């Protein structure tokens, strides 16, 4: 997700479209993206650390974006 204070033109466009589609109670929309990464790793702590490293090095622009990690153990 973009950090607070960073202009989000896609979010504003979605917000405006929702208003015209009959959703007047939507106060704001922030648009983001997500990645699903499957690891061959049994240890959740190692998986989280690996994904954190991947996110910082490749997936997220940490100057303007925040990210969260969710581990789904299957």
C-alpha positions as CSV (number, residue, x, y, z in Angstrom):
1,X,0.0,0.0,0.0
2,X,1.1,3.6,-0.6
3,X,2.1,5.4,2.6
4,X,-0.1,8.0,4.1
5,X,0.4,11.3,2.4
6,X,1.4,9.8,-0.9
7,X,-1.0,10.8,-3.7
8,X,-3.2,7.9,-4.7
9,X,-4.9,8.8,-8.0
10,X,-6.3,5.3,-8.5
11,X,-7.8,5.3,-5.1
12,X,-9.4,8.7,-5.7
13,X,-10.8,7.4,-9.1
14,X,-12.3,4.4,-7.4
15,X,-13.7,6.5,-4.6
16,X,-15.4,8.8,-7.1
17,X,-16.8,5.8,-9.1
18,X,-18.2,4.2,-6.0
19,X,-20.1,7.5,-5.2
20,X,-21.7,7.5,-8.7
21,X,-22.6,3.8,-8.3
22,X,-24.7,4.5,-5.3
23,X,-22.2,4.1,-2.4
24,X,-22.3,7.6,-0.9
25,X,-21.0,6.4,2.5
26,X,-17.5,5.5,1.3
27,X,-15.2,8.1,2.9
28,X,-12.0,7.1,1.1
29,X,-10.3,4.4,-0.9
30,X,-6.6,3.5,-0.9
31,X,-5.6,1.2,-3.8
32,X,-2.8,-1.3,-3.4
33,X,-1.5,-4.6,-4.7
34,X,-0.6,-7.9,-3.3
35,X,1.6,-10.8,-4.1
36,X,1.1,-14.5,-3.3
37,X,4.5,-16.2,-2.8
38,X,4.7,-19.9,-2.1
39,X,7.8,-21.1,-0.2
40,X,9.0,-24.6,0.4
41,X,9.6,-23.9,4.0
42,X,8.1,-25.6,7.1
43,X,9.3,-23.0,9.7
44,X,6.9,-20.0,9.8
45,X,9.6,-17.7,11.3
46,X,12.0,-18.5,8.5
47,X,9.3,-18.1,5.9
48,X,8.3,-14.7,7.4
49,X,12.0,-13.5,7.4
50,X,12.5,-14.7,3.8
51,X,9.4,-12.9,2.6
52,X,10.4,-9.8,4.5
53,X,13.8,-9.8,2.8
54,X,12.2,-10.5,-0.7
55,X,9.7,-7.6,-0.1
56,X,12.4,-5.1,0.9
57,X,14.7,-6.1,-2.0
58,X,12.3,-6.5,-4.8
59,X,8.5,-6.4,-4.3
60,X,7.9,-3.1,-2.4
61,X,9.2,0.4,-3.0
62,X,9.8,1.1,0.7
63,X,10.3,4.9,0.0
64,X,6.6,5.3,-0.8
65,X,4.9,2.0,0.1
66,X,4.2,0.0,3.3
67,X,3.7,-3.8,3.2
68,X,2.4,-6.5,5.4
69,X,3.1,-10.2,5.4
70,X,0.5,-12.9,6.0
71,X,1.6,-16.5,6.5
72,X,-1.0,-19.1,5.4
73,X,0.3,-22.5,6.6
74,X,-1.2,-25.2,4.4
